[in-house]
Every structure is written in C-alpha cells, then in structure tokens.
Amino acid sequence: MPTHTLHPETWVDRYSDYLYNYTIVRVNDHIVAQDLISETFLAGLKSKKNFKGNASERTWLIAILKRKIIDHYRKKNSKKGQAEVHISYTDDDMEGDWLEERVQDPYDKTAEDELENNELGLAILECLDTLDERHATIFKMKTIDNFDTEAICNEYNITPSNLWVIIHRARKAMANCLEKNWL
C-alpha cells in the first residue's frame, strides 16, 4: 500500500541542496551538477504518474538522479578520444569555416600497447580468480557482460542493493589485487 505522495511544488526548496551535495562529489563540476539536478526535476515531473508511493520523494528523486549521472558519464565517455579541428578559410572566391571531427584510430596500436593490454587482461583474470566464485560471476555479468540489474537479481535471488554491495566489494578487491600484482 503506497504511503508516500509527490509534492513537486516543494522539490526545489526541500531537495535541491541535498541533491546538489550528492551530485557535486560525483561530477566535480558546479554547472554540470546544476544541470543534472534540473534534468532530474524535469524527469520527475514527466514520470510522476509512475511514482508508486513505496519510496519517499527524496529516495525516488535520488534514483532518477543516479540514472542522470550515469547517462552523463556514458555520454562523456562516448566522446573520449575525439578532437575537433576548426579552420576558418578565405580564398579569392570563397570564405567560410571548416570543422572536422577526428576520432582516435583504434587500430593505431604499437606492439608495446598490445603487450600491455595482454598483460592487463591476464592480471584481471588472475584477480577474478581470487574473488568468491559467486561474486566473481556476478561482477563479470554486470561489468563485463553488461547484464541488466533486474536479470542478475532474479537469477541470484538478491536485491539491487545486495547486487551493488557485491559489485562494490568486488571492485575494491580487484583494485587491490591489480595494484599488488600488475602495477
């Protein structure tokens, strides 16, 4: 039975500071943080009919904000390795601007890059072997194979919170292992 209701007219006053503090430590950019919070409020307004009342307003808004932050980094990382070349030109009969987007060539790798990638891959596999078998499988499903959270939770009969705890612990263990064995 739903126990919470939405009051969008109070969101800015009640939650903007909390959402800002949550966001700024994750994006470290004042303007991006403000934009993400605005997008969160807008998305909340657009999807308020989907609010079931099982969570508080703040929890629901944080869930939306988390997705916005993830989308921000996905978009940012999809542009990684790109650069723009902007040239203004003037000829006898023409004048204008030329813009070319150059993307880093993924095939422009040296033998050293290949060797380093192979070594890293082997180190990752060795570190995965040090994890609890169930945690390693869940970690691989989520981070390598990009399985949906709901699918993993259903398969292993765990909550999304449990999943993220497992992922967090596995990441920490992997980072420690790689730091000792690869760096």
Secondary structure, 3 states (H helix, E strand, C coil): CCCCCCCHHHHHHHHHHHHHHHHHHHHCCHHHHHHHHHHHHHHHHHCHHHCCCCCCHHHHHHHHHHHHHHHHHHHHHHCCCEEEEEEEEECCCCEEEEEEEEECCCCCCCHHHHHHHHHHHHHHHHHHHHCCHHHHHHHHHHHHCCCCHHHHHHHHCCCHHHHHHHHHHHHHHHHHHHHHHCC
